Amino acid sequence: MTNQQAAVRTTYFSIASNTVLAFIKGIAGVFGNSYALIADAIESTADIFSSCLVLFGLKYASRPADENHPYGHGRAEPLVTFLVVGFLITSATIIAYESIQNIGTPHALPKSWTLFLLGALIIWKEISFRKVMKKAIETNSSSLKADAWHHRSDAITSVAAFIGISIALILGKGYEAADDIAALFAAAFILYNSYKIFRPALGEIMDEHLYDDLVLDIRKVSLTVNGVLDTEKCYVRKAGMQYHVDLHAVVDGNITVREGHEIAHRLQDALLAAIPELGYILIHIEPNDR
């Protein structure tokens, strides 16, 4: 299974999971008198649409290079990540607004059975986070990492709801707003996670240097190629699930142009074989005049 296929399959899992959870949370929130659960359902509903965006981004980013896009379509993925962050910020804003409105509005205490439901939801969302994040790391997908953080933020909002409902039930009348305050804290956490998701995607779009370990691996592999004496500049930029490389390789200054050309091709082949996540590799030959 390719990285793209694995990422797409994981995204389908997220869509199915969020659809089921949004329905369960919404029903439980209404019948259990818990706005924190309703806020949780709103976030899960937003997660459905954001996961669909991730799915679109993954499929579009996997398109091969063409005349108009010689480096492929990988940059679509961080752009989709920005849209996903927009969904997160929107859901956090709605949750915060409604929570503030409800704090000053008298309402009934949440039902005690909502705690058991929340406990199960917290466990499931944490499992989902670990599953999706593992695939995100394996496939080098920034949008899939954003999708994983949706699961983690969902788990945190459920924890906040659990705490708020517990306080309201333990302390009783007069503390009904604890549930709403918990939802407010959950909204703040969602905004914090939005930044954590947005920042790496911005770095990807801006070709920020973030890949020291990969550069080190590229240099090590290069020195195993016959004819490569050393390496100089090495620039790496990420596009989708691939890394494009510009590498300056030092060779004997007395060899012919054809020999230097052959060394460059051997170096490209060796790098692609050793580091499969590399995409377009440009080799610049530098003569060793020492």
PEKA-V983447 format. One record per backbone hydrogen bond with DSSP energy under -0.5 kcal/mol. CO is the residue of the C=O (numbers start at 1). NH is the residue of the N-H. E is the energy in kcal/mol with one decimal. If there is no record, write none. Layout:
# PEKA-V983447
CO_NH_E + CO_NH_E
This chain:
# PEKA-V983447
2_6_-2.4 + 3_7_-2.5 + 4_8_-2.4 + 5_9_-2.4 + 6_10_-2.0 + 7_11_-1.9 + 8_12_-2.0 + 9_13_-1.6 + 10_14_-1.8 + 11_15_-2.4 + 12_16_-2.4 + 13_17_-2.6 + 14_18_-2.7 + 15_19_-2.0 + 16_20_-2.0 + 17_21_-2.4 + 18_22_-2.5 + 19_23_-1.6 + 20_24_-2.2 + 21_25_-3.0 + 22_26_-2.2 + 23_27_-2.2 + 24_28_-2.6 + 25_29_-2.9 + 26_30_-2.0 + 27_31_-2.4 + 28_32_-1.9 + 29_34_-2.0 + 30_33_-0.7 + 32_111_-2.7 + 33_35_-0.5 + 34_38_-1.6 + 35_39_-3.2 + 36_40_-1.9 + 37_41_-2.2 + 38_42_-2.2 + 39_43_-2.1 + 40_44_-2.3 + 41_45_-2.2 + 42_46_-2.2 + 43_47_-2.2 + 44_48_-1.4 + 45_49_-1.3 + 46_50_-2.4 + 47_51_-2.6 + 48_52_-1.8 + 49_53_-1.9 + 50_54_-2.4 + 51_55_-2.4 + 52_56_-2.3 + 53_57_-2.9 + 54_58_-2.7 + 55_59_-2.1 + 56_60_-2.6 + 57_61_-2.9 + 58_62_-1.1 + 60_63_-1.6 + 61_73_-0.6 + 63_73_-0.9 + 69_66_-1.2 + 69_72_-2.3 + 73_76_-1.8 + 74_77_-1.8 + 74_240_-0.7 + 75_79_-1.2 + 76_80_-2.1 + 77_81_-1.9 + 78_82_-1.8 + 79_83_-1.4 + 80_84_-2.4 + 81_85_-2.4 + 82_86_-1.8 + 83_87_-1.8 + 84_88_-2.0 + 85_89_-2.7 + 86_90_-2.3 + 87_91_-2.6 + 88_92_-2.5 + 89_93_-2.3 + 90_94_-2.3 + 91_95_-2.4 + 92_96_-2.5 + 93_97_-2.5 + 94_98_-2.5 + 95_99_-2.3 + 96_100_-2.3 + 97_101_-2.0 + 98_102_-2.3 + 99_103_-1.9 + 100_104_-0.9 + 102_105_-1.5 + 104_106_-0.5 + 111_114_-1.2 + 112_115_-1.6 + 112_116_-0.5 + 113_117_-1.4 + 114_118_-2.5 + 115_119_-2.3 + 116_120_-1.7 + 117_121_-2.2 + 118_122_-2.7 + 119_123_-1.7 + 120_124_-2.2 + 121_125_-2.7 + 122_126_-2.0 + 123_127_-2.0 + 124_128_-2.4 + 125_129_-2.5 + 126_130_-2.2 + 127_131_-2.2 + 128_132_-2.7 + 129_133_-2.8 + 130_134_-1.9 + 131_135_-1.5 + 132_136_-2.3 + 133_137_-2.4 + 134_138_-2.1 + 135_139_-2.1 + 136_140_-0.9 + 136_141_-1.8 + 140_142_-0.6 + 141_145_-1.5 + 142_146_-1.9 + 143_147_-1.9 + 144_148_-2.2 + 145_149_-2.2 + 146_150_-1.2 + 147_151_-1.2 + 148_152_-1.9 + 149_153_-2.9 + 150_154_-2.1 + 151_155_-2.1 + 152_156_-2.2 + 153_157_-2.5 + 154_158_-1.8 + 155_159_-2.0 + 156_160_-2.7 + 157_161_-2.4 + 158_162_-2.5 + 159_163_-2.5 + 160_164_-2.7 + 161_165_-2.8 + 162_166_-2.2 + 163_167_-2.4 + 164_168_-2.3 + 165_169_-2.6 + 166_170_-2.7 + 167_171_-2.6 + 168_172_-1.4 + 172_175_-1.9 + 175_178_-1.6 + 176_179_-1.1 + 177_181_-2.7 + 178_182_-2.0 + 179_183_-1.5 + 180_184_-1.8 + 181_185_-2.2 + 182_186_-2.1 + 183_187_-1.8 + 184_188_-1.7 + 185_189_-2.0 + 186_190_-2.1 + 187_191_-1.9 + 188_192_-1.9 + 189_193_-2.4 + 190_194_-1.9 + 191_195_-1.5 + 192_196_-1.6 + 193_197_-2.0 + 194_198_-2.5 + 195_199_-2.6 + 196_200_-0.7 + 197_201_-1.1 + 198_202_-2.3 + 199_203_-2.1 + 200_204_-1.9 + 201_205_-2.1 + 202_206_-2.2 + 203_208_-3.0 + 204_207_-1.0 + 208_210_-0.8 + 211_215_-2.3 + 212_216_-2.2 + 213_217_-2.0 + 214_218_-2.4 + 215_219_-2.3 + 216_220_-2.1 + 217_221_-2.5 + 218_222_-2.2 + 219_223_-1.6 + 221_224_-1.4 + 222_225_-1.6 + 225_228_-1.9 + 227_229_-0.7 + 230_250_-3.0 + 233_248_-2.8 + 235_246_-2.5 + 237_244_-3.1 + 239_242_-1.6 + 242_239_-2.8 + 243_279_-3.0 + 244_237_-2.2 + 245_282_-3.0 + 246_235_-2.9 + 247_249_-0.6 + 247_284_-3.2 + 248_232_-2.9 + 249_286_-3.5 + 250_229_-3.0 + 250_230_-1.2 + 251_288_-2.4 + 252_255_-1.2 + 256_260_-2.2 + 257_261_-2.4 + 258_262_-2.2 + 259_263_-2.1 + 260_264_-2.1 + 261_265_-1.8 + 262_266_-2.3 + 263_267_-2.5 + 264_268_-2.3 + 265_269_-2.5 + 266_270_-2.4 + 267_271_-2.3 + 268_272_-2.3 + 269_273_-2.0 + 270_274_-2.1 + 271_275_-2.7 + 275_278_-1.9 + 277_243_-1.7 + 280_245_-2.6 + 281_283_-0.6 + 282_247_-2.9 + 282_284_-0.5 + 283_285_-0.5 + 284_249_-2.6 + 286_251_-2.8 + 287_289_-0.9 + 288_253_-1.2
